[in-house]
Amino acid sequence: MKSIQIAQDGLLVYHSLIHLGINDIAFDKRNAFLFIELVKKEIIPILGIDVFRLVNEKVNYSSDYYSWYCERNSGEPYNEYAIRSCIEARKYIENFETIKEIPVFEIVIKDD
């Protein structure tokens, strides 16, 4: 399942990153939390998060590069990794220090 399918099925608000050459979407903080809950229910790991900025309703690269990633631990069961990655992703967004602009979050999921 792709990010956009999950977001559309969950009726989430998102921003396209196509104009930046990235075939993905980004969320404001509220919708990012909702997205994380949806992928957690589907047992889909979150591989990482990249932070962009929202200016005049258009997503742009942030002046500084902010990102987070989560690797599977050796011997860690897939389901545990998926749940842990969702918990850690939520913590990252909760604790993210607001940049000068409005942050939006590209949440990269495992997409088989």
N, C-alpha and C positions, 0 to 999 in steps of 0.2 A: 504494500500500500504506500503510495507516495504522500508526501506532506500536504500537497494541495488537496488530494482526495479526502484526507482526514479532516483538514480544515473546512472544506466544503460540507462534508457530512455532519460536522459539528456546528455548522453555521457560524464559524468564527470570522472575524474581520482580520484581513491580512493585506500585506503590501507585496507586490511583485518585485523581484530583483532582476528581471530580464533585461531592463535597460542598462544594468551594470555588467551584463554578460554572464549572469549567474542564473541558472535554471532552478530557482527555488523561491521561497517566500519568507517574509519576516513579520513578526508580530509586535504589537505594543505589549507592555508588561501584563496587563489583564488577560489578553488573548493568549499570550505565551503560557501563562499558568493553566488556562483551559486546555491548550494543546498538549501540554505535558501530561495532564490527567487523562486525556484521550489515548495517548500512546502508551501510557502506563497500563491502562486497562487492556490494551491489545498486546502487552508484553513485548514492546518494541524498544530496543535500546536507543538512547540518545548518544550519538557519537561526539557531538560538540555543539558549541554556540559561537556565532560571530555577531558582533554588535555593530550596527549601522546607526545613522542619525536620520531623523525625519525633519525635513525643512520644507515648508510650504506644501505639505502633503506628498512630498516626493522623497524617496529613500536615497541617501547618498552615503559614501564612505565616511567614516568618522575621521576626525583630524588625527586621532591616535588609534592604534589597532588594539581592540579588545577582543579576546577570545577565551574559550574554555574547552577542554576536551575530557573525555572519560574513556579509559581503556579497560578492557576486561582483564581481571586479575587471573593469574595462573590457577587453573583448576576450578575457577568460579563457574557454577552452573549458569547457563544462559538466562534463565528466569530471574535469578538473583542479580545478575549483571544488569538486566533490563530495568528492574525495580530500583536498584542502587543508582543507575545513571539518571533516572527520572528525579529521584530525591536530590541528588547532587546538582542537577540542572536547575531545579527550582531554587535551591539555596544560592546558586550563583546569581540568578536573576534578582532574588530578594535582596541580596547584599551588594548588588551592583551600584556603585557610586554614580549618581547621575552626572552625565557629561553636560557640557554647555548646551547642547542640543537635546532634543527628545530622542531617547534611545529606542531602537527597535531591534528585535532579536531574531536572527536566522537560527533555527533549531534543526540541526542536521541529524537525521535518524538513519538507522540501519534499514536499507531498502533493498531487499532481496528480490 
